[in-house]
Amino acid sequence: MPENFLAMPDVVLDFWAPWCRPCRALAPIVERWEQDGLVPVIRINVDQNPEAAGQFGVQGLPTLIHLRQGQEVGRATGQRPEPELKRALNLS
């Protein structure tokens, strides 16, 4: 995880785990957002970074958190349709 991600103007934190099926289902959507230039994405494996999950109050997987200038502006937990994810994350 990049140390300076809180300084990024816009970023989505993608909290996931290898054993999480909904996380694997969501991955292509999130990867496409980054490839299309919608928003940078930092994937955080909660098994390897439990302290990061705790710092952001992650209680379920997958959890996506949209940060703008280091402040949370949107959050989505669980597998949802892409339009609903974008609304929850304020990614219009």
C-alpha angles and dihedrals in degrees: 000000000000113000094221099051092115088062092056114109092227131006139153118218111211110200109197145145131215092239093052111102095191087052091056091048091052096046098084091053094050092044090052091053089057095043091049091051095245094128139334113257129208113197113211119194103212092204089061097034108034091152091061090051089051093047091056096039095244109176102162139030137277097028122173120193122188114209124191115189087344094305123114111246099165143010135188128182125192133014112311137161113277097249090053091049091051091050093048091049096043091238100142 
